């Protein structure tokens, strides 16, 4: 018991350390730029404390429950030797978790509203969920076949670019964003555990090179599928009833962003919501464990404790965000766009991108696994900082793109070309982790703030169309971490070679 409390205390300390950059950024802009003290300061402080506790619970729950059961299932499937059931499991995990993803539901509903019903929220969700299911299955097949991930990802980017030239402008930003909100906070660790467990159990596979990459597939395929869906509906669909003006939608968002009011019923419903989000994953896991593999779960009480901790941690995390970060962060975003000082907007976008990414639970889960699998070669804190820097650059550049009024696909295509070039030069062990890093940065913390900033900017600039220009910031936040992580790998290899040359020269001089 004492040992468990000490471990949790360590996790809690790390959680507060992760939240410190967010607190500094918000305090800086609120105190120096906006020059007002928030009315609900006590609520904000309590909320951030709850976020830290939730993050600590979540991480401990992953270690106890999600990682072991995901890796255990992968190993059992490999022993069973049934490719069909393994691929079906991969598809089902991808489909079932995505179709219930709250961020996707929110984006689909908003897209239906703004497009006057031309985009159907249900069919958009089905399109994305189907594409994610196929992506996880394809990524699993790649591990079985032992193919390099770069061939698949580069082919996927080429397809994204080709389809973009045929897709209507209204769907492009939405499609790019849809690919970035599919990987939920619970799905990411499970999918990572599946890939690592499978590559660990197959002879000739390297967990560091072959185990990562499934999340990258899940982020890529929806961009293709949603654009194809857009081509169909914009050519053959019919308009629904007139949607409310985007101004009205944003005004409602502003009202929500100003304060958090505690309600026991709302709090209970949020807990039920978290359980509902996790339920499809658990259903799929236990169905395949008991019905297909026909083996009991090892250390069930430990796994169950871990799953309960994940649910409670994620629930506390979300409640804390709504109390502490979302109200103040969204208010600052809207106030800065109203001020019209674009340099301040770019600075806020950069800093909030960096600080929120450092607190992303999904990224933390991947970083822990990356350090473990690489046997300490990749340090989790350094990896998270490099990813956070990529997100910061992406959101800063994405904000500039909205202000400049440039088409999004020029930036995204240029980014993909750079990703392909970096892939050629980057060391093999860093490439799959870099691809996955792009998929885990846009999750629970980052998406709401980035969406508020993008829509706020697009609404306040008269030359912007919120449907075309307001979406897409999340895609920037997903693209640039791939470049910074591979850039870090290239630099590390160059530095290592340089040290070897210097060492050999010193030894030669000594002789």
matplotlib code that plots the C-alpha trace (Angstrom):
import matplotlib.pyplot as plt

x = [0.0, 2.8, 4.7, 1.5, 1.0, 4.6, 4.2, 1.0, 2.7, 5.4, 2.9, 1.0, 4.2, 4.9, 1.3, 1.7, 5.0, 3.3, 0.6, 3.0, 3.6, -0.2, -0.5, 2.4, 1.0, -2.5, -1.2, 1.1, -1.6, -4.3, -2.2, 0.0, -1.9, -5.6, -4.8, -7.8, -8.2, -10.7, -13.9, -13.8, -10.2, -10.9, -12.8, -9.8, -7.3, -9.5, -10.0, -6.3, -5.7, -8.4, -6.7, -3.4, -5.0, -6.9, -3.7, -1.9, -4.8, -5.0, -1.2, -1.2, -4.3, -2.7, 0.3, -1.9, -4.7, -4.7, -1.1, -0.9, -4.3, -3.5, -0.1, -1.5, -4.2, -1.6, 0.6, -2.3, -3.4, 0.1, 0.2, -3.2, -1.9, -5.3, -4.8, -8.5, -9.4, -6.5, -7.4, -11.1, -10.1, -8.0, -10.9, -13.4, -11.3, -10.8, -14.4, -16.1, -13.9, -14.1, -17.8, -18.3, -15.5, -16.9, -14.5, -15.7, -19.3, -18.8, -17.1, -19.6, -22.6, -20.9, -20.1, -23.8, -24.9, -22.6, -23.1, -27.0, -27.4, -25.5, -23.0, -24.9, -23.4, -24.3, -22.8, -19.7, -19.1, -19.7, -17.3, -14.5, -15.1, -15.0, -11.7, -10.2, -11.2, -9.7, -6.6, -5.9, -6.4, -4.1, -1.5, -1.7, -1.3, 1.8, 3.4, 2.6, 4.2, 7.2, 6.9, 8.5, 5.9, 7.2, 6.0, 2.4, 2.4, 4.0, 1.5, -1.3, 0.0, 0.1, -3.5, -4.5, -2.9, -4.5, -8.0, -7.6, -7.4, -10.9, -12.5, -14.7, -13.0, -15.7, -14.7, -10.9, -10.2, -12.9, -11.4, -7.9, -9.3, -11.4, -8.1, -6.7, -9.6, -10.1, -7.5, -9.0, -7.2, -8.1, -7.8, -4.2, -2.6, -4.6, -3.6, 0.0, 0.0, -1.5, 1.2, 4.1, 2.7, 2.3, 5.8, 7.4, 5.8, 6.8, 10.3, 12.3, 10.2, 11.6, 9.1, 10.7, 10.5, 7.5, 5.4, 4.6, 2.7, -0.9, -2.0, -0.5, -2.7, -5.8, -5.0, -4.3, -7.1, -10.0, -8.5, -9.0, -12.4, -13.9, -12.8, -14.3, -17.5, -17.4, -17.0, -20.1, -22.4, -21.3, -22.1, -25.2, -26.5, -29.3, -29.3, -31.3, -33.0, -31.0, -28.4, -27.9, -25.3, -21.8, -21.8, -24.7, -22.8, -19.7, -21.7, -23.0, -19.5, -18.4, -21.1, -20.1, -16.5, -17.0, -17.8, -18.2, -21.2, -21.2, -24.1, -24.3, -26.5, -24.1, -21.1, -22.9, -23.8, -20.1, -19.1, -21.6, -20.3, -16.7, -18.0, -20.0, -16.8, -14.8, -17.5, -17.1, -13.4, -14.0, -16.7, -14.5, -11.5, -13.5, -15.4, -12.2, -10.5, -13.2, -15.1, -12.3, -9.1, -11.1, -8.7, -9.3, -7.6, -4.4, -4.4, -8.0, -8.3, -5.2, -6.5, -9.9, -8.3, -6.3, -9.4, -11.4, -8.4, -8.3, -12.1, -11.9, -8.7, -10.1, -13.4, -11.5, -9.3, -12.3, -14.1, -11.0, -10.4, -14.0, -13.6, -10.0, -8.6, -11.3, -13.2, -10.0, -8.3, -11.2, -11.9, -8.3, -8.5, -11.7, -10.4, -7.1, -9.0, -11.2, -8.1, -6.8, -3.2, -2.0, 1.5, -0.1, -2.4, 0.6, 2.4, -0.6, -1.1, 2.5, 2.7, -0.8, 0.1, 3.4, 1.9, -1.3, 0.6, 2.9, -0.2, -1.8, -2.4, -2.3, 1.2, 2.4, 1.3, 3.1, 6.3, 6.3, 6.2, 8.8, 11.3, 10.6, 10.8, 14.0, 15.6, 16.2, 17.5, 14.5, 13.8, 10.1, 10.5, 12.7, 10.2, 7.3, 9.1, 10.0, 6.4, 5.1, 7.5, 6.0, 2.5, 3.4, 5.0, 2.0, -0.7, 1.3, 1.7, -2.0, -3.1, -1.0, -2.6, -6.1, -5.0, -3.3, -6.4, -4.3, -5.8, -5.0, -4.0, -0.9, 0.5, -0.5, 0.9, 4.2, 4.2, 3.7, 6.6, 8.8, 7.6, 8.6, 12.1, 12.7, 11.6, 14.4, 17.1, 15.7, 16.9, 14.6, 13.8, 12.4, 10.1, 7.1, 7.2, 7.3, 4.3, 2.4, 3.3, 1.3, -1.8, -1.7, -1.2, -4.7, -6.8, -8.6, -6.7, -5.6, -8.7, -11.2, -8.8, -7.4, -10.9, -12.0, -9.0, -9.5, -13.2, -12.7, -10.1, -12.2, -15.3, -13.5, -11.7, -14.1, -12.2, -12.6, -15.3, -15.6, -16.5, -13.5, -11.0, -12.1, -11.3, -7.8, -5.8, -5.9, -4.4, -1.4, -1.0, -0.9, 1.5, 4.4, 5.3, 6.2, 8.8, 10.2, 10.5, 12.2, 14.4, 15.4, 16.3, 18.4, 20.3, 20.9, 22.4, 24.5, 25.8, 26.5, 28.5, 30.4, 31.3, 32.6, 34.8, 36.2, 36.9, 38.6, 40.8, 41.7, 42.7, 44.7, 46.6, 47.3, 48.9]
y = [0.0, 2.4, 1.6, 2.3, 5.6, 6.6, 5.7, 7.7, 10.7, 10.6, 10.5, 13.5, 15.5, 14.8, 15.8, 19.2, 19.7, 18.9, 21.5, 24.3, 25.5, 25.9, 27.9, 30.2, 30.9, 31.6, 33.8, 35.7, 36.5, 37.1, 39.4, 41.2, 41.3, 41.2, 42.8, 41.4, 38.9, 36.1, 36.2, 32.5, 32.3, 29.8, 27.5, 27.6, 26.7, 23.8, 22.7, 22.5, 20.6, 18.1, 17.8, 16.9, 14.2, 12.8, 12.7, 10.8, 8.3, 7.8, 7.1, 4.6, 2.9, 2.5, 0.8, -1.6, -2.3, -1.1, -1.8, -5.4, -6.5, -5.0, -6.6, -9.9, -10.1, -9.4, -12.2, -14.7, -13.9, -14.4, -17.8, -18.8, -18.0, -16.8, -13.8, -13.5, -13.0, -10.7, -8.4, -8.5, -7.6, -4.7, -3.5, -3.8, -1.8, 1.0, 1.2, 0.8, 3.4, 5.9, 5.9, 6.9, 9.4, 12.7, 15.0, 13.4, 13.7, 17.4, 18.1, 16.1, 18.0, 21.4, 20.4, 19.4, 22.7, 25.0, 23.1, 23.5, 19.8, 18.9, 17.0, 14.4, 14.0, 10.3, 9.3, 11.5, 9.6, 6.2, 7.2, 8.2, 5.1, 2.7, 4.3, 4.0, 0.4, -0.4, 1.6, -0.3, -3.6, -2.5, -1.4, -4.8, -6.6, -4.5, -5.7, -9.3, -8.9, -6.9, -4.1, -0.7, 1.7, 4.6, 2.9, 2.8, 6.3, 8.0, 6.2, 7.5, 11.1, 10.9, 9.7, 12.5, 15.1, 13.6, 13.5, 17.1, 18.5, 17.0, 17.7, 20.8, 23.6, 23.3, 19.7, 19.9, 21.5, 19.3, 16.2, 17.1, 17.8, 14.5, 12.6, 14.2, 13.7, 9.9, 8.8, 9.1, 9.2, 5.5, 4.1, 5.3, 3.3, 0.2, 0.4, 1.1, -1.9, -4.1, -3.1, -3.5, -6.8, -8.2, -7.1, -8.5, -11.9, -12.4, -13.6, -11.1, -8.0, -5.1, -3.5, -0.1, -0.1, -2.4, -1.8, 1.8, 3.3, 2.0, 5.4, 7.1, 4.9, 5.9, 9.6, 9.3, 7.2, 9.5, 12.4, 10.3, 8.8, 12.1, 14.0, 11.2, 11.6, 15.3, 14.9, 12.7, 14.9, 18.2, 16.8, 14.7, 15.8, 18.2, 21.2, 20.8, 23.6, 26.8, 26.5, 29.2, 31.7, 30.8, 34.1, 32.6, 29.4, 31.3, 33.5, 30.4, 29.0, 32.3, 32.2, 28.6, 29.6, 32.4, 30.3, 26.8, 26.1, 23.0, 20.7, 17.3, 16.0, 17.2, 15.8, 12.4, 12.5, 13.3, 10.2, 8.1, 9.7, 8.5, 5.0, 5.0, 6.0, 3.3, 0.6, -0.3, -0.9, -3.1, -5.0, -5.8, -6.8, -9.2, -10.7, -11.6, -12.7, -15.1, -16.1, -16.2, -16.9, -18.7, -17.9, -16.0, -12.7, -13.1, -11.0, -9.9, -8.0, -5.9, -5.3, -4.3, -1.9, -0.3, 0.1, 1.7, 4.1, 5.0, 5.8, 7.8, 9.6, 10.5, 11.7, 13.9, 15.2, 16.3, 17.9, 19.7, 21.0, 22.3, 24.1, 25.3, 25.5, 25.7, 28.8, 30.9, 29.5, 30.0, 33.5, 34.6, 33.2, 35.2, 38.4, 38.2, 37.8, 40.8, 42.9, 42.3, 42.2, 39.3, 39.0, 38.4, 35.8, 34.0, 34.1, 32.8, 30.0, 29.0, 29.0, 27.4, 24.7, 23.8, 23.9, 21.9, 19.3, 18.7, 17.8, 15.5, 12.0, 10.2, 11.7, 10.8, 7.2, 6.9, 8.6, 6.1, 3.2, 4.7, 5.1, 1.5, -0.1, 1.9, 0.8, 4.5, 5.7, 7.9, 9.9, 10.4, 14.1, 15.0, 13.3, 15.2, 18.5, 17.9, 16.9, 20.0, 22.2, 20.8, 21.4, 25.0, 25.7, 24.1, 26.1, 29.3, 28.8, 27.6, 30.9, 32.9, 30.9, 32.0, 35.6, 35.6, 33.9, 31.3, 27.9, 25.2, 22.5, 24.4, 24.3, 20.7, 19.5, 21.3, 19.7, 16.2, 16.8, 17.7, 14.6, 12.4, 14.1, 13.8, 10.1, 9.4, 10.8, 9.9, 6.8, 3.8, 3.6, 7.1, 7.1, 5.1, 7.0, 10.3, 9.2, 8.2, 11.5, 13.4, 11.4, 11.7, 15.5, 16.5, 15.0, 15.9, 19.2, 20.6, 20.2, 22.5, 25.4, 25.1, 24.8, 27.9, 29.9, 28.8, 29.6, 32.9, 34.1, 33.1, 34.8, 38.1, 38.4, 39.7, 38.0, 34.5, 31.9, 30.0, 26.7, 26.9, 28.7, 28.0, 24.3, 23.0, 24.2, 20.8, 19.3, 21.7, 20.5, 17.0, 17.5, 19.4, 17.0, 14.4, 16.9, 17.9, 14.3, 13.1, 16.2, 15.4, 11.8, 13.1, 15.5, 12.8, 10.5, 13.2, 14.2, 10.5, 10.1, 13.3, 12.1, 8.8, 10.6, 12.9, 9.9, 8.0, 11.1, 11.5, 7.8, 8.1, 11.1, 9.2, 6.4]
z = [0.0, 1.0, -2.2, -4.3, -2.6, -3.2, -6.9, -7.2, -5.4, -8.0, -10.8, -9.2, -9.0, -12.6, -13.5, -11.8, -13.6, -17.0, -16.3, -15.3, -18.9, -19.4, -16.1, -17.1, -20.6, -19.3, -16.4, -18.8, -21.3, -18.7, -16.5, -19.0, -22.3, -21.3, -18.0, -16.1, -13.2, -14.1, -12.1, -11.5, -10.3, -7.5, -9.9, -12.3, -9.5, -8.3, -11.9, -12.6, -9.4, -10.5, -13.9, -12.2, -10.1, -13.1, -15.2, -12.4, -12.1, -15.8, -16.2, -13.3, -14.8, -18.2, -16.6, -14.6, -17.0, -20.6, -21.6, -20.2, -21.7, -25.1, -25.3, -23.9, -26.6, -29.4, -28.1, -27.8, -31.4, -32.6, -30.8, -32.2, -35.7, -37.0, -39.3, -39.9, -36.2, -35.6, -38.4, -37.4, -33.9, -35.2, -37.4, -34.6, -32.2, -34.7, -35.8, -32.4, -30.6, -33.4, -33.9, -30.2, -30.1, -28.6, -30.5, -33.8, -32.8, -32.1, -35.4, -37.4, -35.7, -36.4, -40.0, -40.6, -39.0, -41.0, -44.3, -44.2, -43.8, -46.9, -44.8, -42.8, -39.2, -39.0, -42.3, -41.8, -38.5, -40.2, -43.0, -40.5, -38.3, -41.3, -42.5, -39.0, -38.7, -42.1, -41.1, -37.9, -39.8, -42.6, -40.1, -38.3, -41.6, -42.3, -39.0, -39.9, -43.4, -42.0, -44.6, -43.8, -42.7, -44.8, -48.0, -46.7, -45.2, -48.3, -50.6, -48.3, -48.5, -52.2, -52.3, -49.9, -52.2, -55.4, -53.8, -52.5, -56.0, -56.8, -53.4, -52.9, -50.9, -48.2, -47.2, -47.3, -43.9, -42.3, -43.9, -42.6, -39.1, -39.1, -39.5, -36.4, -33.9, -34.4, -31.9, -28.5, -25.2, -24.4, -27.9, -28.4, -25.5, -26.5, -30.2, -29.3, -26.9, -29.7, -32.2, -29.7, -28.3, -31.8, -33.1, -29.8, -30.4, -34.0, -34.8, -36.8, -35.9, -33.9, -31.5, -31.8, -35.7, -36.3, -33.2, -33.7, -36.6, -36.2, -34.9, -38.0, -40.2, -38.2, -38.7, -42.4, -44.0, -42.8, -44.8, -48.0, -47.1, -45.9, -49.1, -51.3, -49.2, -49.8, -53.5, -53.5, -51.4, -53.0, -56.4, -55.7, -52.3, -51.5, -49.0, -45.8, -43.8, -43.4, -40.7, -38.0, -38.9, -37.8, -35.8, -33.7, -33.2, -32.1, -29.8, -28.1, -27.8, -26.2, -23.7, -22.8, -22.5, -19.9, -16.8, -15.4, -13.2, -11.0, -11.3, -9.7, -12.5, -15.2, -13.3, -13.1, -16.8, -17.6, -15.7, -17.6, -20.8, -20.0, -19.2, -22.5, -24.4, -22.8, -23.0, -26.7, -26.2, -23.1, -24.9, -27.9, -25.6, -23.4, -26.4, -28.2, -25.0, -23.8, -27.0, -29.6, -27.7, -25.0, -22.2, -18.9, -18.4, -16.4, -13.1, -13.7, -10.5, -11.4, -14.9, -13.5, -11.1, -13.9, -16.1, -13.2, -12.6, -16.3, -16.3, -13.0, -14.2, -17.6, -15.9, -13.4, -16.2, -18.3, -15.4, -14.3, -17.9, -18.0, -14.7, -15.1, -18.6, -21.2, -19.9, -19.5, -22.6, -24.9, -23.5, -24.1, -27.7, -28.4, -26.8, -28.8, -32.1, -31.1, -30.4, -34.0, -32.9, -35.1, -33.7, -30.2, -31.8, -33.3, -30.0, -28.1, -30.7, -30.4, -26.6, -26.1, -28.6, -26.8, -23.3, -23.9, -25.9, -22.9, -20.8, -23.5, -21.9, -25.2, -26.0, -22.5, -23.0, -26.3, -24.8, -21.9, -24.4, -26.7, -23.8, -22.6, -26.1, -27.1, -23.8, -22.9, -26.2, -26.6, -23.5, -22.9, -21.7, -24.7, -27.1, -25.6, -25.8, -29.5, -30.3, -28.4, -30.4, -33.6, -32.5, -31.5, -34.9, -36.6, -34.8, -35.1, -38.9, -39.2, -37.5, -40.0, -42.8, -41.7, -41.4, -44.8, -46.3, -48.1, -49.2, -46.6, -49.0, -50.3, -46.8, -46.1, -49.4, -48.8, -45.3, -46.7, -49.2, -46.3, -44.4, -47.3, -47.6, -43.8, -44.0, -46.4, -44.1, -40.7, -38.8, -39.0, -35.3, -35.2, -38.2, -36.8, -33.6, -35.5, -37.6, -34.4, -32.7, -35.3, -34.4, -30.6, -30.3, -31.1, -28.2, -25.0, -24.2, -27.5, -29.8, -27.9, -27.6, -31.1, -32.6, -30.6, -31.9, -35.6, -35.6, -33.7, -36.2, -39.2, -37.9, -37.0, -40.4, -43.1, -45.9, -44.3, -44.6, -41.3, -43.0, -45.4, -43.2, -39.6, -39.8, -40.4, -37.4, -35.9, -39.1, -38.7, -35.1, -36.4, -39.3, -37.8, -34.9, -37.5, -38.9, -35.6, -34.3, -37.5, -37.4, -33.9, -35.0, -37.9, -35.7, -33.0, -35.6, -37.1, -33.6, -32.8, -36.0, -35.4, -31.9, -33.3, -35.9, -33.2, -30.9, -33.6, -34.5, -30.8, -30.6, -33.9, -32.5, -29.3, -31.3]

ax = plt.figure().add_subplot(projection="3d")
ax.plot(x, y, z, "-o")
ax.set_aspect("equal")
plt.show()
